[in-house]
Amino acid sequence: MPSPAPLLRALLLVLSAGSLAAAAAAPISRDDPESSDPGRKPISTAAGSAVVVSANPLASSAGLRVLKEGGTAADALVTAQAVLAVVEPQSSGLAGGGFLLYWDSQQQNLEVLDGREVAPRSSRPGDLLTPTGKPLPWREATARLNAIGIPGTVALLWEAHQQFGRLSWGRTLQPAIQLASDGFLPSPRLLRSINLAQRIGVGHNTAFTALYLPGGKPPPADQAFRNPQLARTLEALVQHGGSDFYRGALARQILREMARLQAGDPDFRGWSPTDLSSYAVLRRQPLCSEQLKHRICTMPPPSSGGVGLLQTLSLLNQSTDLPGSSAADPQTWRQLARAQAWADADRLYWVHDPIDGGGPAAALLDPAYIKGRADMIKAKPAAEPAPGLPPGIGRYPYGRPNQGREQGTTQVTIVDRFGNIASYTSSVETVFGSRHLVAGMVMNNQLTDFAFEPQVDDQAVANRRLPGRRPMSSMAPTLVFKQGQPVLALGSPGGRSIPHLLSRVLLASLVWNESPQRSVGMPHLSSRGQGLVLEQDPPIPWPLPLDQLQTSDQPARLQRVGSGTALVQRINGRWHGAADPRREGTALAIADLSSRHSRCQPQDLKSDP
Ligand code: GLU
């Protein structure tokens, strides 16, 4: 065993080299979707009978007003998402996609809505390859019309509102319309994101540059920023309902504008009216597992994030004495890093749109299978993680995908005073998606989440692009139950790192019994292939010396981590919210109304178009 001094020197070398590299390169990768905000900020927290946590103060306060008027978590979610489309367009919007876990308190039922983008009918597996069959460089691919999936966000919001809303649809969209037409002061993060988009490339869409880079520069920080076109789009939705996006005049406008853009991109074969009209939000069964003495329910495929999160916790449980662990114990952190890496190897190989027959999500969580994987890690800790063969599968049916890059996502978590809970992760993929603007909306580039190479070594890759398919995701909105009742809800952006971030937060909340604020603000670590990223400048300092986290098989480097966790937790009968200070997240609450709480029942006050 090497003496500590050379080991420490070696680590410092790796760490300093890594941090220099991180500072020089643009903070854009599949694992680091959006940069974290520089400097330390206080962690926004709030507690009461109803709580809303989102990535932007304007979205949280608009959502809170809706809750105060007696709206449900679904109403507040529609409001928050519509406002985010205006004030945080770099991360989510009406032309993106997302996943919702919704706890319906009255029915005591957990619903899962899948509003993921879909590949249009004209898609071909090799659409993101060069003419010579090589994967397109990632930056180039993000701007391609072929990267834009048929958006699911509006359909998801409409569906959630139809089923769980209480206020009128028009009321829920009003704050966003007002902000888009009257204007708002652009936040520092929005302005930084515009700079980042400019660095990736924006020249391919004049509407985008006219709006976000007037005169070639980001809009002034001290003047109201308006998006009148988006206000008109939102007004059309108020008037005609969510179906306008898919089957009405708005659908026709989207198709017209996409056809116009097609002239500049000869590889794009276009969208048909059927692409929009056949879009459907899918109801899925939550993926649930008993972990950390709780029942944890999360997003099933086409997301791999939920499988990854549950596998990570399960592997960790096999390798560490969790009840006896503390945040200062290096062993727990090291095992967490290994568990993440091994879970990644499985999820990134196996998970794909279950449209062509269920993927092996349940088998990947089989206790005997997990035990076998944990034993393998114990026997050969330095071995390179590889996908396993879960029970019932005798051979590897797919090619092993090569990894690329990605980013551009937000999390909203809301509990209302009726006890309904929304945990919602929503994305346009890269910062400002494809940087194409249609009807004032940022168009996603979510189809870069498909494997660019449909075949590897003559075997089809599971997550290949096919018409009507949804690309594999890492987004994992999650709810945690104790004795059948929800006690915690969370989610985060973070691209490939999402299950890594969430596993660390849950470890802090459920095992180390940290407060919501500390659970969100404590440092992250994230396995990246054979390497390990240790968070640089975390909001709450590392609870142990970093040299204790170095292992020979996972060289560590320091890097900022752009998580955006939104968490609500029930503690002693009261809901507490905490927002990630790495972005502009804000938690707001309705002060306790315990005497009125039990009398307040949802009733139908809706008047929809
Ligand atoms: N497109 C990614 C996914 O669906 C999310 C990217 C992000 O978190 O920024 O997994």
Residues whose N, C-alpha, C, O or C-beta is under 5 A from the ligand:
A	BS01	LIG	P33 Q407 G408 T409 S427 E429 M472 S473 S474 M475 P493 G494 G495
